[in-house]
Amino acid sequence: MKTLLIGCVLALAAAAQTAIPVLTPGSTQNLIADLVLANHILSNEGVLDAYGHVSVRSDRDPTHFFLARHMAAGLVNASDIVEYDLDSKPVSGDSSTGYTERFIHSEIYKARPDVMAVVHCHSPDLIPFGTTSVPLQPIFHMAAFLGEGVPVFEIRKAGGVTDMLIRNPELGHALAETLGDKPAALMRGHGAVVVAATLHAVVGRAYYMNMNAKLQEQAILLNGGKVTYLEGEEARKAAPQDGYERAWDFWKQKTK
Ligand code: MN
């Protein structure tokens, strides 16, 4: 019995360990530089406009994350990046105004130890899929990760009639619950949230999720809703893209 119990504890510990990302201390400056770049890329490529944001979990402390202060992504510099704890409080006592919806990030990092980066966007192409009964589905291989399913967050179920914003930890928690173990969730009448195990991958996912929405709408308009999507097995086989590293290098070049 005792052996069984120890076995169970070890198995649980091993499972928990595999879920925790490997941290590389000493690379925080590079991480912040990459986060600035992620802001510029998402702005350049039309995923973020003056609103929306991208964050990355700290490489030194998994209970901290980095996010710009309240400003448009395209204008973010390294000095605008603030380190937050998982209550969305600035760690360094920074008094800059934070994004109202920073709780999206803190509550997802709390709920998902596997997530290292989060994007929240208001991309117009995604909005129709959060407001109709048409599910967002992978229409091409570059967005195969959508095959895992894209839940829709209904804020009324969590907070009644609101101003639609994730203004507190409770709403952030409800959003994280809707996201579950999926790579993305739509937010009805608002936008979407996308997560990944790296900053580069979350940028690629956000970009190709938007492109997928555009293509899916075009296909539905062309053929009255009779569209052939990637089937489950195809989506699973196509999903590991390479973390979109080639795209990252290309988009990086375009920010110069
Ligand atoms: Mn928003």
Residues whose N, C-alpha, C, O or C-beta is under 5 A from the ligand:
A	BS01	MN	none
